Amino acid sequence: MEEFPLVFIEWIDSATTGGWRHLEEGKEEATLTICKSIGFLIKDTAEVVSICQSLSDKRHISDTISIPRCCVYRMVYLEIGQE
């Protein structure tokens, strides 16, 4: 669907840990998570990039994720092969 291109996005997400631990151990665990997602691009603004997993011919979508634009560090448009 040309109107909703297929994209590959690499983005940075926050990470958490739970429970008590020594401060030095907690500082070592304090890292961010790099995520990779593929989907149909349904929104692309200065604030957010949103993709969905499925898109129907009746313009219904399912399984969406909205990623803050400041967390996206790479977005690649993918080609869908023709049969």
Backbone as a printed PyTorch tensor [residue, N CA C, xyz], in Angstrom:
tensor([[[  0.8370,  -1.1720,   0.0000],
         [  0.0000,   0.0000,   0.0000],
         [  0.8820,   1.2370,   0.0000]],

        [[  0.9360,   1.8390,  -1.1330],
         [  1.8220,   2.9810,  -1.3620],
         [  1.6130,   4.1060,  -0.3530]],

        [[  0.3780,   4.3420,   0.0360],
         [  0.0500,   5.4200,   0.9590],
         [  0.6570,   5.2020,   2.3480]],

        [[  0.8760,   3.9430,   2.7050],
         [  1.4300,   3.5890,   4.0080],
         [  2.6760,   2.7350,   3.7910]],

        [[  3.8360,   3.3810,   3.6090],
         [  5.0530,   2.6330,   3.2950],
         [  5.4880,   1.7210,   4.4470]],

        [[  6.1510,   0.6430,   4.0860],
         [  6.7310,  -0.2720,   5.0540],
         [  8.0830,   0.2980,   5.4790]],

        [[  8.3100,   0.3770,   6.7970],
         [  9.5530,   0.9650,   7.3010],
         [ 10.1960,   0.0760,   8.3690]],

        [[ 11.4950,   0.2100,   8.4690],
         [ 12.3000,  -0.4100,   9.5220],
         [ 12.8010,   0.7350,  10.3900]],

        [[ 12.5350,   0.6680,  11.6980],
         [ 12.9220,   1.7430,  12.6140],
         [ 13.8230,   1.1890,  13.7100]],

        [[ 14.9300,   1.8680,  13.9430],
         [ 15.7760,   1.5940,  15.1030],
         [ 15.5730,   2.7680,  16.0600]],

        [[ 15.3030,   2.4380,  17.3230],
         [ 14.9930,   3.4810,  18.2880],
         [ 15.4820,   3.1030,  19.6670]],

        [[ 15.6360,   4.1170,  20.4860],
         [ 16.1560,   3.9330,  21.8420],
         [ 14.9980,   3.9870,  22.8270]],

        [[ 14.9350,   2.9910,  23.6980],
         [ 13.8740,   2.9050,  24.6980],
         [ 14.5030,   2.9900,  26.0820]],

        [[ 13.7050,   3.3960,  27.0330],
         [ 14.1770,   3.4130,  28.4130],
         [ 14.2130,   1.9870,  28.9540]],

        [[ 14.9450,   1.7890,  30.0270],
         [ 15.0350,   0.4710,  30.6510],
         [ 14.9490,   0.6400,  32.1590]],

        [[ 14.3620,  -0.3430,  32.8140],
         [ 14.2330,  -0.2760,  34.2700],
         [ 14.7160,  -1.5760,  34.9060]],

        [[ 15.0510,  -1.4740,  36.1800],
         [ 15.3510,  -2.6470,  36.9940],
         [ 14.6050,  -2.4640,  38.3120]],

        [[ 14.3310,  -3.5410,  38.9870],
         [ 13.6000,  -3.4560,  40.2450],
         [ 14.3990,  -4.0480,  41.3890]],

        [[ 13.9840,  -3.7380,  42.5820],
         [ 14.6060,  -4.3140,  43.7700],
         [ 15.7840,  -3.4930,  44.2820]],

        [[ 16.1910,  -3.8200,  45.4920],
         [ 17.3040,  -3.1210,  46.1220],
         [ 18.6380,  -3.6660,  45.6310]],

        [[ 19.5870,  -2.7820,  45.4680],
         [ 20.9570,  -3.1490,  45.1200],
         [ 21.8790,  -2.0030,  45.5210]],

        [[ 23.1420,  -2.2680,  45.5380],
         [ 24.1200,  -1.2350,  45.8800],
         [ 24.1500,  -0.1900,  44.7640]],

        [[ 24.3930,   1.0640,  45.1430],
         [ 24.4160,   2.1690,  44.1900],
         [ 25.3580,   1.8960,  43.0180]],

        [[ 26.5490,   1.3940,  43.2900],
         [ 27.5160,   1.1490,  42.2040],
         [ 26.9950,   0.1050,  41.2120]],

        [[ 26.3410,  -0.9220,  41.7190],
         [ 25.7540,  -1.9440,  40.8520],
         [ 24.6390,  -1.3250,  39.9990]],

        [[ 23.8240,  -0.4720,  40.6240],
         [ 22.7490,   0.1940,  39.9010],
         [ 23.2610,   1.1130,  38.8210]],

        [[ 24.3840,   1.7980,  39.0770],
         [ 24.9730,   2.6760,  38.0640],
         [ 25.4630,   1.8760,  36.8650]],

        [[ 26.0020,   0.6880,  37.1050],
         [ 26.4720,  -0.1690,  36.0040],
         [ 25.3040,  -0.6790,  35.1660]],

        [[ 24.1570,  -0.9190,  35.7980],
         [ 22.9760,  -1.4330,  35.0900],
         [ 22.2310,  -0.3420,  34.3270]],

        [[ 22.5620,   0.9160,  34.5870],
         [ 21.8300,   2.0410,  33.9990],
         [ 22.2030,   2.2120,  32.5270]],

        [[ 21.5140,   1.4680,  31.6600],
         [ 21.7500,   1.5560,  30.2240],
         [ 20.4040,   1.6820,  29.5100]],

        [[ 20.4580,   2.1080,  28.2780],
         [ 19.2570,   2.2020,  27.4600],
         [ 19.1530,   0.9680,  26.5770]],

        [[ 17.9620,   0.7120,  26.0590],
         [ 17.7050,  -0.4400,  25.2110],
         [ 17.5360,   0.0190,  23.7710]],

        [[ 18.2010,  -0.6680,  22.8460],
         [ 18.0330,  -0.3830,  21.4220],
         [ 17.0040,  -1.3570,  20.8670]],

        [[ 15.9450,  -0.8160,  20.2750],
         [ 14.8470,  -1.6190,  19.7410],
         [ 14.8100,  -1.5030,  18.2230]],

        [[ 14.2530,  -2.5200,  17.5930],
         [ 14.0740,  -2.5440,  16.1430],
         [ 12.6410,  -2.9510,  15.8520]],

        [[ 11.9660,  -2.1780,  15.0140],
         [ 10.5660,  -2.4450,  14.6800],
         [ 10.3590,  -2.2930,  13.1790]],

        [[  9.4400,  -3.0930,  12.6480],
         [  9.0480,  -3.0060,  11.2380],
         [  7.5300,  -2.8800,  11.1900]],

        [[  7.0240,  -1.9870,  10.3410],
         [  5.5810,  -1.8410,  10.2020],
         [  5.2150,  -0.8450,   9.1340]],

        [[  3.8960,  -0.6630,   8.9690],
         [  3.3830,   0.3130,   8.0220],
         [  3.3580,   1.6770,   8.6890]],

        [[  3.9690,   2.6650,   8.0640],
         [  4.0550,   4.0160,   8.6130],
         [  2.7010,   4.7070,   8.4890]],

        [[  2.0720,   5.0160,   9.6310],
         [  0.7550,   5.6510,   9.6070],
         [  0.7990,   7.0980,  10.0850]],

        [[  1.8890,   7.4960,  10.7650],
         [  2.0320,   8.8810,  11.2100],
         [  3.5050,   9.2160,  11.3190]],

        [[  3.8820,  10.3660,  10.7820],
         [  5.2760,  10.8010,  10.8170],
         [  5.2890,  12.3170,  10.9900]],

        [[  5.4850,  12.7580,  12.2300],
         [  5.5090,  14.1920,  12.5310],
         [  6.8180,  14.5320,  13.2440]],

        [[  6.9710,  15.7940,  13.5780],
         [  8.1530,  16.2290,  14.3180],
         [  8.1850,  15.6440,  15.7310]],

        [[  7.0230,  15.2230,  16.2480],
         [  6.9400,  14.7050,  17.6140],
         [  6.9160,  13.1870,  17.7060]],

        [[  6.3080,  12.5070,  16.7200],
         [  6.0740,  11.0660,  16.8530],
         [  6.1330,  10.3480,  15.5050]],

        [[  6.5640,   9.0960,  15.5690],
         [  6.4950,   8.1760,  14.4280],
         [  5.6280,   7.0020,  14.8780]],

        [[  4.5690,   6.7110,  14.1270],
         [  3.6650,   5.6110,  14.4730],
         [  3.6170,   4.6090,  13.3380]],

        [[  3.6870,   3.3290,  13.7110],
         [  3.5780,   2.2560,  12.7290],
         [  2.5380,   1.2530,  13.2200]],

        [[  1.9970,   0.4820,  12.2800],
         [  1.0800,  -0.5930,  12.6480],
         [  1.5710,  -1.8830,  12.0150]],

        [[  1.1940,  -2.9930,  12.6310],
         [  1.6040,  -4.3040,  12.1430],
         [  0.7470,  -4.7470,  10.9670]],

        [[ -0.5520,  -4.4710,  11.0400],
         [ -1.4810,  -4.9240,  10.0100],
         [ -2.3580,  -3.7690,   9.5520]],

        [[ -2.7150,  -3.8110,   8.2590],
         [ -3.5150,  -2.7670,   7.6360],
         [ -4.4460,  -3.4340,   6.6360]],

        [[ -5.7650,  -3.2180,   6.7770],
         [ -6.7280,  -3.8860,   5.8910],
         [ -7.1340,  -2.9820,   4.7320]],

        [[ -7.7700,  -3.5870,   3.7340],
         [ -8.2550,  -2.8190,   2.5950],
         [ -9.4200,  -1.9070,   2.9770]],

        [[-10.0030,  -2.0970,   4.1520],
         [-11.0840,  -1.2440,   4.6630],
         [-10.5450,  -0.1390,   5.5780]],

        [[ -9.2140,   0.0460,   5.5400],
         [ -8.5150,   1.0750,   6.3140],
         [ -8.6110,   0.8460,   7.8220]],

        [[ -8.6320,  -0.4200,   8.2310],
         [ -8.5310,  -0.7800,   9.6440],
         [ -7.0700,  -1.1290,   9.9230]],

        [[ -6.6300,  -0.8180,  11.1450],
         [ -5.2550,  -1.1290,  11.5300],
         [ -5.2620,  -1.9070,  12.8410]],

        [[ -4.1660,  -2.6160,  13.0900],
         [ -4.0300,  -3.2960,  14.3800],
         [ -2.5790,  -3.2700,  14.8320]],

        [[ -2.4040,  -3.4230,  16.1270],
         [ -1.0820,  -3.5240,  16.7540],
         [ -0.1790,  -2.3570,  16.3710]],

        [[ -0.4840,  -1.1890,  16.9260],
         [  0.2910,   0.0140,  16.6380],
         [  1.3010,   0.3010,  17.7480]],

        [[  2.3360,   1.0180,  17.3750],
         [  3.2900,   1.5590,  18.3420],
         [  3.6040,   2.9790,  17.9040]],

        [[  3.6450,   3.8950,  18.8790],
         [  4.0280,   5.2820,  18.6390],
         [  5.3340,   5.5320,  19.3760]],

        [[  6.3210,   5.9860,  18.6280],
         [  7.6670,   6.1800,  19.1650],
         [  7.9760,   7.6760,  19.1390]],

        [[  8.4080,   8.2460,  20.2560],
         [  8.7870,   9.6600,  20.2270],
         [  9.8880,   9.8920,  19.1780]],

        [[  9.7110,  10.9120,  18.3640],
         [ 10.6700,  11.2100,  17.2930],
         [ 12.0940,  11.3420,  17.8380]],

        [[ 12.2520,  11.9200,  19.0130],
         [ 13.5920,  12.1150,  19.5730],
         [ 14.2850,  10.7890,  19.8900]],

        [[ 13.5380,   9.6840,  19.9420],
         [ 14.1180,   8.3670,  20.2270],
         [ 14.4870,   7.5970,  18.9580]],

        [[ 14.0120,   8.0490,  17.8080],
         [ 14.2910,   7.3730,  16.5420],
         [ 15.6490,   7.8420,  16.0350]],

        [[ 16.5730,   6.8910,  15.8350],
         [ 17.8440,   7.3120,  15.2790],
         [ 18.0900,   6.7740,  13.8800]],

        [[ 17.1860,   5.9000,  13.3870],
         [ 17.2870,   5.4680,  11.9910],
         [ 15.9400,   4.9500,  11.5280]],

        [[ 15.5230,   5.3840,  10.3350],
         [ 14.3090,   4.8690,   9.7190],
         [ 14.6050,   4.6190,   8.2490]],

        [[ 14.3410,   3.3870,   7.8140],
         [ 14.6260,   2.9760,   6.4400],
         [ 13.3240,   2.5490,   5.7780]],

        [[ 13.0600,   3.0920,   4.6060],
         [ 11.8800,   2.6940,   3.8350],
         [ 12.2040,   1.3900,   3.1110]],

        [[ 11.3140,   0.4100,   3.2340],
         [ 11.5470,  -0.9080,   2.6490],
         [ 10.6950,  -1.0820,   1.3920]],

        [[ 11.2010,  -1.8550,   0.4490],
         [ 10.4830,  -2.1710,  -0.7800],
         [  9.7450,  -3.4800,  -0.5950]],

        [[  8.5020,  -3.5250,  -1.0700],
         [  7.7430,  -4.7700,  -1.0470],
         [  7.7620,  -5.3290,  -2.4630]],

        [[  8.2470,  -6.5650,  -2.6130],
         [  8.3260,  -7.1850,  -3.9280],
         [  6.9520,  -7.4350,  -4.5210]],

        [[  6.8710,  -7.3520,  -5.8370],
         [  5.6250,  -7.6100,  -6.5530],
         [  5.5990,  -9.0460,  -7.0500]],

        [[  4.4300,  -9.6790,  -7.0300],
         [  4.2740, -11.0570,  -7.5260],
         [  3.8980, -11.0430,  -8.9830]]])
